[in-house]
Amino acid sequence: MRALRTAPLAALLLLALPATAAAQEPEVRLEAPSAEEWAQIQKRRPVDSALSTVVYDVSDLFDPTPPSEGGVELESDLTPEERAAHQLELRQDFVADAKRWMEPTFDGTWTLAATDGGLLVATLPSEAHTWMASWLDVLRRGEFDLADCSLRFFDAPPSTYDRLGIVDQTRVYETSQLPALLESGLEVITAPRLLAFMRQKCTVGITNQTAYVKDYELVVVAPGDQLIADPVIDVVQDGIEATLRVTPLPDGTFGLWMEASLSRLKRPIATTEVTLAEGLAPVTIGLPEVSTVKLRTRVVMRSGTSILLTGRMKYPDGVARSPFSWVDDTDGSAHECAILIGVKRVPLKELDVQPEDEIDPVPAFGERRDK
């Protein structure tokens, strides 16, 4: 077990001695904490007698390197600054995952923090330490397993969801229930598939990019030192995206964290006239207006099950509404979006990627597929 309860600094320094001095605990690979890390540990010593502080060595889990053929190490294209920022994000995500899925539920009086050297300082009750030890063991045993995530982005009138009785923000579906859902009239906009390492954050979505004239610059050109207005072109983006991360849990289930965002560009883009200089004719620039709605969710699920994220909620008037809804600017039709996510665990050694069948081109976001 890679854990060490708080003790005098001299006791921690013993872990840096040669292997002969630490033969009783060969699996512990902790190095002596730096002065800064020791100060962080001391600050988190528990006040409540029901809590205890344990320092876990998780340096191998912050940024694991997948095994490569022939033992060749993979080179990174990141600069030292980018590498440091990446490592910081990995540490923050690791702590966030532990707090998010811990059992019992993480309490505000407990503390959990990661040091730069790969130590996890946890001040928790005994049952939470038991969960932490089990969770770290699960992560190490399936360190390079992958999450096979199948997503379907749906577009349908709100009445379709009403007819299906969907009034919850999320709903879990077993494999046997999926055919009925897929044949219920929900139009599939796109159906991407993601293969990602466990705890790896990934983003997928459908976006449109629209160019518009953002501004003008006055430029002097030859011949005759003419003053002209040179347009500055910018791009505005709208659509729907989903960022997700799958975390294995001690009881064999998975924790799925996801943030979905829906951005809509108001069309046509509003414009206004501006005068750049005296004596020049007014020019027209665009003033794009984009509305964005975000929804975060987390759910515990078994391998092979799927979750439908709608954001729907029943209001006091008895009507279920979703923030992922809009009215088409051209024909006034009502639309509502939902995302279906299925997750399966795939051990890296069993990975067998086969070419997918060809599919029809996906329409742009917001467009209807011809029936």
QUIWODA-V259229 format. One record per pair of residues at least 24 apart in sequence whose ideal C-beta (glycine too) atoms are under 10 Angstrom apart, sorted by the first residue. I is the first residue (numbers start at 1). J is the second residue. D is the distance in whole Angstrom. If there is no record, write none. Layout:
BEGIN
i->(I I)
j->(J J)
d->(D D)
END
This chain:
BEGIN
i->(1 1 1 1 1 1 1 1 1 2 2 2 2 2 2 2 2 2 2 2 2 2 2 2 2 2 3 3 3 3 3 3 3 3 3 3 3 3 3 4 4 4 4 4 4 4 4 4 5 5 5 5 5 6 6 6 6 6 6 6 6 6 6 6 6 7 9 9 9 9 9 12 12 12 12 15 27 28 29 29 29 29 30 30 30 30 30 30 30 31 31 31 31 31 32 33 33 33 33 34 34 34 34 36 36 36 37 37 37 37 37 37 38 38 39 40 40 40 40 40 40 40 41 41 41 41 41 42 43 43 43 44 44 44 44 44 44 44 45 45 45 46 46 46 46 46 46 47 47 48 48 48 48 50 50 50 50 51 51 51 51 51 51 51 51 51 51 51 52 52 52 52 52 52 52 53 53 53 53 53 53 54 54 54 54 54 54 54 54 54 54 55 55 55 55 55 56 56 56 56 56 56 56 56 56 56 56 56 57 57 57 57 57 58 58 58 58 58 58 58 58 58 58 58 58 58 59 59 59 59 59 59 59 60 60 60 60 60 61 61 61 61 61 61 61 61 61 62 62 62 62 62 62 62 62 62 63 63 63 63 63 64 64 64 64 64 64 64 64 65 65 66 66 66 66 66 67 67 67 67 84 87 87 88 88 89 90 90 90 90 91 91 91 91 93 93 93 93 93 93 94 94 94 94 95 95 96 96 96 97 97 97 97 97 97 97 97 98 98 98 98 98 98 98 98 100 100 100 100 100 101 101 101 101 101 101 101 101 101 101 101 101 102 102 102 102 102 102 103 103 103 103 103 103 103 103 103 103 104 104 130 131 131 131 132 133 134 134 134 135 135 135 135 136 137 138 138 138 138 138 138 138 139 139 139 139 139 139 141 142 142 142 142 142 142 143 143 143 143 143 144 144 144 144 144 144 145 145 145 145 145 145 145 145 145 145 145 146 146 146 146 146 146 146 146 146 146 146 146 146 146 147 147 147 147 147 147 147 147 147 147 147 147 147 147 147 147 147 147 147 147 148 148 148 148 148 148 148 148 148 148 148 148 149 149 149 149 149 149 149 149 149 149 149 149 149 149 149 149 149 150 150 150 150 150 150 150 150 150 150 151 151 151 151 151 151 151 151 151 151 151 151 151 151 151 151 151 152 152 152 152 152 152 152 152 152 152 152 152 152 152 152 152 153 153 153 153 153 153 153 153 153 153 153 153 153 153 153 153 153 153 153 153 153 154 154 154 154 154 154 154 154 154 154 154 154 154 154 154 154 154 154 154 155 155 155 155 155 155 155 155 155 155 155 155 155 155 155 155 155 155 156 156 156 156 156 156 156 156 156 156 157 157 157 157 157 157 157 157 158 158 158 158 158 158 158 158 158 159 159 159 160 160 160 160 160 160 161 161 161 161 161 161 161 161 161 161 161 162 162 162 162 164 164 165 166 166 166 166 166 166 166 167 167 167 167 167 167 167 167 167 168 168 168 168 168 168 168 168 169 169 169 169 169 169 169 169 169 169 170 170 170 170 170 170 170 170 170 170 170 170 170 170 170 171 171 171 171 171 171 171 171 171 172 172 172 172 172 172 172 172 173 173 173 173 173 173 173 174 174 174 174 175 175 175 175 177 177 178 178 178 178 178 181 181 181 182 186 186 186 186 187 187 187 187 187 188 188 188 189 189 189 189 189 189 189 189 189 189 189 189 190 190 190 190 190 191 191 191 192 192 193 193 194 194 194 194 194 195 195 195 196 196 196 197 197 198 198 198 198 198 198 199 199 199 199 199 199 200 200 200 201 201 201 201 201 201 202 202 202 202 202 203 203 203 203 203 203 204 204 204 204 204 204 205 205 205 205 205 205 205 205 205 205 205 206 206 206 206 206 206 206 206 206 206 206 207 207 207 207 207 207 207 207 208 208 208 208 208 208 208 208 208 208 208 209 209 209 209 209 209 210 210 210 210 210 210 210 210 210 210 210 211 211 211 212 212 212 212 212 212 212 212 213 213 213 213 213 213 214 214 214 214 215 215 215 215 215 216 216 216 216 216 216 217 218 218 218 227 227 227 227 228 229 229 229 229 229 229 229 231 231 231 232 233 234 234 234 235 236 236 236 236 236 236 236 237 237 237 237 238 238 238 238 238 238 238 238 238 238 238 238 239 239 239 239 239 239 240 240 240 240 240 240 240 241 242 242 242 242 243 243 244 244 244 244 244 245 246 246 246 246 246 247 247 248 248 249 249 251 251 252 252 252 253 253 253 253 253 253 254 254 254 254 254 254 254 254 254 255 255 255 255 256 256 256 256 256 256 256 256 256 256 257 257 257 257 258 258 258 258 258 258 258 258 258 259 259 259 259 259 260 260 260 260 260 260 260 260 260 260 260 260 260 260 261 261 261 261 261 261 262 262 262 262 262 262 262 262 262 262 262 262 262 263 263 263 263 263 263 264 264 264 264 264 264 264 264 264 264 264 264 265 265 265 265 265 265 266 266 266 267 267 267 267 268 291 293 293 293 293 293 293 294 295 295 295 295 297 297 299 301 301 301 302 302 302 303 303 303 303 303 304 304 304 304 305 305 305 305 306 306 306 306 307 307 307 307 307 308 308 308 308 309 309 309 309 309 310 310 310 310 310 311 311 311 311 312 312 326 328 328 328 329 330 331 333 335 335 337 337)
j->(25 27 28 54 56 57 133 136 137 27 28 29 30 55 56 57 58 59 60 61 119 120 133 136 137 140 28 30 54 55 56 57 58 120 122 129 132 133 136 28 30 33 53 54 55 56 57 119 52 53 54 55 129 38 41 42 44 45 46 52 53 54 55 121 123 55 33 35 38 41 42 37 38 41 55 57 57 57 57 59 60 118 55 56 57 59 117 118 119 57 59 117 118 119 117 115 117 119 121 115 116 117 119 115 116 117 115 116 117 118 119 121 115 119 115 113 114 115 116 117 119 121 113 115 119 121 123 121 111 113 121 110 111 112 113 121 122 123 111 121 123 109 110 111 123 124 125 109 123 109 110 123 125 109 124 125 126 107 109 110 111 122 123 124 125 126 128 129 122 123 124 125 126 128 129 111 121 122 123 124 129 120 121 122 123 124 126 128 129 132 133 115 119 120 121 122 98 112 114 118 119 120 121 122 129 132 133 136 117 118 119 120 136 91 94 95 98 114 115 118 119 120 132 136 139 140 114 115 116 117 118 119 120 118 136 139 140 143 90 94 118 120 136 139 140 143 199 87 88 90 91 93 94 114 118 120 87 90 91 94 118 90 139 140 143 144 197 198 199 143 144 143 144 146 197 348 143 144 348 349 116 116 118 114 116 201 114 199 200 201 115 116 118 120 199 200 201 245 247 257 120 139 199 247 120 122 245 247 257 135 139 199 245 247 249 255 257 122 124 128 131 132 135 136 247 245 247 255 257 298 131 135 247 248 249 250 253 254 255 257 298 300 127 128 131 132 135 249 127 128 130 131 132 134 135 249 250 251 128 131 250 249 250 251 250 250 249 250 251 247 248 249 250 250 250 198 247 248 249 250 251 252 198 199 247 248 249 250 248 197 198 248 345 347 348 197 198 199 248 348 197 198 347 348 349 351 197 198 246 248 345 346 347 348 349 350 351 194 195 196 197 198 200 246 344 345 346 347 348 350 351 194 195 196 197 198 199 200 202 244 245 246 247 248 254 256 303 343 344 345 346 193 194 195 196 246 303 342 343 344 345 346 351 192 193 194 195 196 202 204 242 244 245 246 256 258 341 342 343 344 191 192 193 194 306 340 341 342 343 344 190 191 192 193 194 204 205 242 244 258 306 309 339 340 341 342 343 178 181 182 186 188 189 190 191 192 306 308 338 339 340 341 342 186 187 188 189 190 191 192 204 205 206 239 240 241 242 260 337 338 339 340 362 365 181 182 184 185 186 187 188 189 190 191 308 309 310 324 336 337 338 339 340 186 187 188 189 190 206 240 324 335 336 337 338 363 365 366 367 368 369 184 185 186 187 188 334 335 336 337 338 185 186 187 325 333 334 335 336 312 319 320 321 322 325 334 335 336 185 334 336 184 185 186 187 336 338 185 186 308 310 312 320 321 322 325 336 338 312 319 320 336 308 310 320 308 310 312 320 322 336 338 310 312 313 314 318 319 320 321 322 308 309 310 311 312 313 314 320 295 297 308 309 310 311 312 313 322 323 256 258 295 297 298 299 307 308 309 310 311 312 338 339 341 299 306 307 308 309 310 312 338 340 299 300 301 302 305 306 307 308 301 305 306 307 308 340 342 302 304 305 306 304 305 306 342 305 306 305 306 308 340 342 306 308 340 340 308 336 338 340 335 363 368 369 371 340 362 369 239 240 337 339 362 363 364 365 366 367 368 369 240 359 362 363 365 340 359 362 242 362 342 356 242 244 246 341 343 346 351 353 244 245 246 246 348 245 246 247 248 254 345 245 246 247 248 255 257 244 245 246 243 244 245 246 257 259 242 243 244 245 246 241 242 243 244 259 261 240 241 242 243 244 339 239 240 241 242 243 260 261 262 263 339 365 238 239 240 241 242 337 362 363 364 365 366 237 238 239 240 241 263 364 365 235 236 237 238 239 263 265 364 365 366 367 235 236 237 238 239 265 234 235 236 237 238 265 267 269 286 288 290 235 236 286 236 265 269 271 285 286 287 288 269 271 283 284 285 286 285 286 287 288 274 276 283 285 286 274 276 280 283 284 285 276 276 277 280 276 277 279 280 280 274 276 277 280 281 282 283 283 284 285 285 286 285 286 288 288 263 265 269 286 288 289 290 263 265 288 290 262 263 264 265 266 267 288 290 291 292 365 366 263 264 265 364 365 366 264 293 324 337 339 365 366 294 295 309 339 341 294 296 297 309 339 341 343 298 301 341 343 344 345 298 300 303 345 300 301 300 302 302 303 345 299 300 301 302 303 305 299 300 301 302 303 305 343 344 345 298 299 300 301 297 298 299 300 301 305 307 309 341 343 296 297 298 299 295 296 297 298 299 307 309 339 341 294 295 296 297 298 293 294 295 296 297 309 310 311 323 324 337 338 339 341 292 293 294 295 296 324 291 292 293 294 295 311 322 323 324 325 326 337 365 290 291 292 293 294 365 289 290 291 292 293 325 326 327 329 335 365 366 289 290 291 329 365 366 290 291 329 328 329 330 366 329 326 322 323 324 325 326 337 323 322 323 324 339 339 341 341 341 342 343 343 344 345 342 343 344 345 346 342 343 344 345 341 342 343 344 340 341 342 343 339 340 341 342 343 338 339 340 341 337 338 339 340 341 336 337 338 339 340 336 337 338 339 336 338 366 366 367 368 366 366 368 368 366 368 365 366)
d->(9 7 8 10 9 10 6 8 8 7 6 7 7 9 6 4 7 9 8 10 10 9 9 7 10 9 8 9 5 7 5 7 10 9 9 8 8 7 8 7 6 10 10 7 5 8 8 9 7 7 5 7 10 10 6 8 9 6 9 8 5 8 7 9 9 9 8 9 6 9 9 10 8 9 8 9 10 7 6 8 8 10 8 9 5 9 9 9 7 9 9 7 9 9 9 7 6 6 10 8 8 6 10 8 8 9 4 7 5 10 6 9 9 10 10 7 9 6 9 10 9 7 9 8 8 5 10 10 9 9 9 10 5 9 7 5 9 5 10 10 8 9 9 8 5 9 10 9 9 7 9 9 9 10 10 6 8 9 8 7 9 10 5 6 6 9 9 10 9 7 7 8 7 10 7 8 7 7 5 8 10 9 8 5 8 7 10 10 6 8 9 9 5 7 6 8 10 10 9 9 7 4 8 6 9 7 8 6 9 7 6 8 9 9 7 10 9 7 10 6 7 5 10 7 8 9 10 10 10 7 2 8 9 8 10 9 7 8 9 7 8 9 7 6 7 7 8 7 10 5 6 9 6 7 6 9 6 5 9 10 9 10 9 9 5 7 8 10 9 10 9 9 5 10 7 7 10 7 8 10 9 8 10 9 9 9 9 9 10 10 8 8 9 9 7 9 7 7 10 10 8 9 8 10 8 10 9 10 8 9 9 6 8 5 10 7 8 8 10 10 9 7 7 9 9 10 8 7 7 6 9 7 6 10 6 9 10 10 4 9 8 8 10 6 6 7 8 10 8 8 9 5 10 10 9 9 8 9 6 8 9 9 7 10 9 9 9 4 9 9 8 7 5 9 8 9 9 5 7 5 9 9 7 8 8 7 10 10 9 10 6 6 8 7 9 9 8 10 10 9 7 8 8 5 9 10 8 6 10 7 6 7 5 6 9 9 10 9 5 6 6 7 9 9 9 8 5 8 6 9 7 8 8 6 7 6 9 8 9 9 9 4 9 9 7 9 9 6 8 7 7 7 8 6 9 9 9 8 7 4 7 5 9 9 7 4 8 7 8 9 10 7 10 7 9 10 6 7 6 8 7 8 5 8 8 8 7 4 8 8 8 7 5 7 7 6 9 7 8 10 10 10 6 7 5 8 10 10 9 8 8 5 8 8 5 9 9 9 9 7 4 8 8 10 9 7 4 5 7 8 9 8 6 10 6 10 8 10 7 8 6 8 9 9 9 9 10 10 4 7 6 7 10 10 8 10 9 10 8 7 4 7 7 8 5 8 5 10 10 9 10 6 8 6 8 10 9 8 9 8 9 9 6 5 6 10 10 8 6 8 8 9 10 10 10 7 5 7 7 9 9 8 8 7 6 6 8 5 9 8 9 7 5 6 9 8 10 10 8 10 7 7 7 10 7 10 6 7 9 9 7 10 10 10 9 7 6 6 7 9 10 8 9 6 7 5 10 9 4 10 10 9 10 7 10 6 8 9 9 7 7 10 7 6 5 6 6 8 10 10 9 10 6 9 6 6 7 6 7 9 9 10 10 10 10 9 7 5 9 7 9 10 10 7 9 6 9 6 7 5 8 10 7 5 7 6 8 8 9 8 6 8 6 7 8 8 9 8 10 6 10 8 8 9 7 7 8 9 10 7 9 10 10 8 7 9 9 9 9 10 8 8 10 7 7 9 7 9 9 10 8 10 9 5 9 9 9 8 9 9 9 9 8 10 8 10 10 10 7 8 7 9 8 7 9 8 9 6 7 5 8 8 6 7 5 8 10 10 10 7 8 6 8 5 10 9 10 9 7 7 8 9 6 7 4 8 9 10 10 7 6 8 8 10 6 5 3 6 9 9 8 10 10 10 9 10 5 6 8 10 10 7 9 8 4 9 5 7 3 8 7 8 9 7 10 9 7 6 6 9 7 6 5 7 9 5 7 5 9 9 10 10 7 5 8 8 6 8 7 9 7 10 5 8 9 6 10 6 9 8 4 9 6 10 9 8 7 5 5 6 7 9 9 9 9 9 6 10 8 6 9 5 9 7 9 6 6 8 9 7 9 7 9 10 6 9 7 9 10 5 8 10 9 9 10 10 8 9 10 9 6 8 8 4 9 6 7 8 10 8 9 4 6 4 9 9 9 6 9 8 7 8 6 9 9 9 4 8 9 10 8 6 8 7 10 10 10 8 6 8 10 9 10 10 10 7 9 10 9 9 6 10 9 10 10 10 7 7 10 9 10 8 8 9 10 5 6 6 8 9 9 7 6 7 7 9 6 9 7 7 8 6 8 8 7 5 8 6 10 7 10 7 6 8 8 5 9 9 7 6 8 8 9 7 8 7 6 7 5 8 10 9 7 5 8 8 6 10 8 10 7 9 9 6 10 6 7 5 8 10 9 9 7 5 8 8 9 10 7 5 9 8 6 10 5 7 5 8 9 9 9 7 5 8 9 10 5 10 9 10 9 8 7 5 8 9 10 9 7 7 7 10 5 8 9 8 9 9 4 7 9 9 10 9 9 6 7 10 10 10 9 9 9 6 9 10 10 10 7 5 5 10 7 8 6 9 10 7 8 9 6 6 4 8 9 7 5 8 8 6 7 5 8 10 6 5 8 7 8 8 4 8 10 9 9 8 9 8 8 8 7 10 9 9 9 10 9 8 9 9 10)
END
